[in-house]
Amino acid sequence: MASLISVRLNDDLLEEMRHKAHSLHLSQAEYVREAILRFNATLTREERSQRLQRISLKVRANSMEVNKEFSEIEHDPDIE
C-alpha cells in the first residue's frame, strides 16, 4: 500500500531536487523515495556501528577483568 505525503521545500532545494531528478531520468517522486531509502540505510548503518561500539566496550571491560584475574593467578605461588 502506498500513502501520499506532502512536503514543503524552499525554492532552492526544490530546484536542486528537480534538476538532479531530471539528470537521473527519475520522476520527482522517485527521487524523493530513493533519497529516503538511502537516508534510512545510512541511519541503519550508523545505528549498527554505535551498537557494535557499545558492545565492544562491554567486552573490552570484561576482558580486562579476566586478564587481571589471570595475572593474579599466574604469579600466585600457591597455584601450580
VENBEL-V922183 format. One record per backbone hydrogen bond with DSSP energy under -0.5 kcal/mol. NH is the residue of the N-H (numbers start at 1). CO is the residue of the C=O. If there is no record, write none. Layout:
BEGIN
NH;CO  NH;CO
END
This chain:
BEGIN
9;7  14;10  15;11  16;12  17;13  18;14  19;15  20;16  21;17  22;18  23;19  24;20  25;22  26;21  31;27  32;28  33;29  34;30  35;31  36;32  37;33  38;34  39;35  40;36  41;37  42;38  43;39  44;40  45;41  46;42  47;43  48;44  49;45  50;46  51;47  52;48  53;49  54;50  55;51  56;52  57;53  58;54  59;55  60;56  61;57  62;58  63;59  64;60  65;61  66;62  67;63  68;64  69;65  70;66  71;67  72;68  73;69  74;70  75;71  76;73  77;75  79;76
END
